[in-house]
Amino acid sequence: MKDTKNIALAGLFVAIMLILGYLEKILSLGMGYGIKLGLSNCVLLLCLYWFGVPLS
């Protein structure tokens, strides 16, 4: 049961990362070309912190 929960949470994190990446691309906030905030990277760091390297 714990493995199923971890896989489901990892899938949710991936979905959140995709949504944040898309929103970040649309709302570039007037920054220069190629400059992004990296919001999806923050979600990846949270996933690494909570689940560790093998699941992330």
HUSULUR-V38437 format. One record per pair of residues at least 24 apart in sequence whose C-alpha atoms are under 10 Angstrom apart, sorted by the first residue. I is the first residue (numbers start at 1). J is the second residue. If there is no record, write none. Layout:
BEGIN
i=<I | I>
j=<J | J>
END
This chain:
BEGIN
i=<3 | 6 | 6 | 7 | 7 | 9 | 9 | 10 | 10 | 10 | 10 | 10 | 13 | 13 | 13 | 13 | 13 | 13 | 14 | 14 | 14 | 14 | 14 | 15 | 16 | 16 | 16 | 17 | 17 | 17 | 17>
j=<55 | 51 | 55 | 55 | 56 | 47 | 51 | 44 | 47 | 51 | 55 | 56 | 40 | 43 | 44 | 46 | 47 | 56 | 40 | 43 | 44 | 47 | 56 | 40 | 40 | 43 | 44 | 41 | 42 | 43 | 44>
END
